[in-house]
């Protein structure tokens, strides 16, 4: 029987003693963004000096104090990651006018700087270009140079590794890795350094939770999990929010741990878990369908590929794709209040 476990904790992720040292294979997260006003109160609650700095108009002092709060979480991420483990941190820079002075607050470089100081290796990062249907809003003086500002419509996905490259030593480890492969055409899209994905609408209807969250789209978490982990790995999100990382882990047959400081998000997370079997199975079925469509066009232009994935009876471009299996979700079992087990078809 193929199963995964998914554990929720509702607490501050600056001290996560519940998660053991070097027990996590991959971190996928998006925390609060310093100097974005909707998160001011969250940071001020953790350190009153931040509120004082903002009141005095000391923007970069407040920026640094906010990041010192986040540093405590990145320290924990380092502790719980296994050697060879990957951390993917989605972070957005901020633009803000304080004391009538407009500045960019570069959170991505501040996070990267701290993580490298504590030992992480920096890998090539991803620019998430956030598609939007809204008309472009320019900042500054309209058509008159030089006082206008470039519109900030992207975020960063920082990719870090703890220690050297992960090694798959045993035959069983190698077999799991083979079955966790992705399709050739997916690799070409996923490993490009610019992703164009619709941003997840951040307004929440539940009045008991923060008006907005740092939620990213399911596709973003799903890609990262399938790029940087294998089946049965443990995926960790210290800023779980509405639960996207855990849902993507369930859909990908990975175990997961999520921590969220705001317990009122629990209702939203549980709703997502309750709907995950139908959603994930359709999502994965569509993934196979997209591959079939791609190969049909490929055959018309390039001829019949050399290899076949026998499980899906579909042509594939490379030998590494021949044993891909995307397991179907079968059942959810709630073991405890915040612990869930997913069962999969073989």
PyMOL commands that set and color helices and strands:
alter all, ss='L'
color gray80, all
select helices_A, chain A and resi 37-46+48-55+59-80+107-117+171-179+184-190+218-228+244-251+263-274+276-302+319-321
alter helices_A, ss='H'
color red, helices_A
select strands_A, chain A and resi 2-9+24-29+81-91+94-98+101-105+121-131+154-161+194-198+234-237+255-259+307-309+314-316+329-336+339-344
alter strands_A, ss='S'
color yellow, strands_A
deselect
rebuild
show_as cartoon
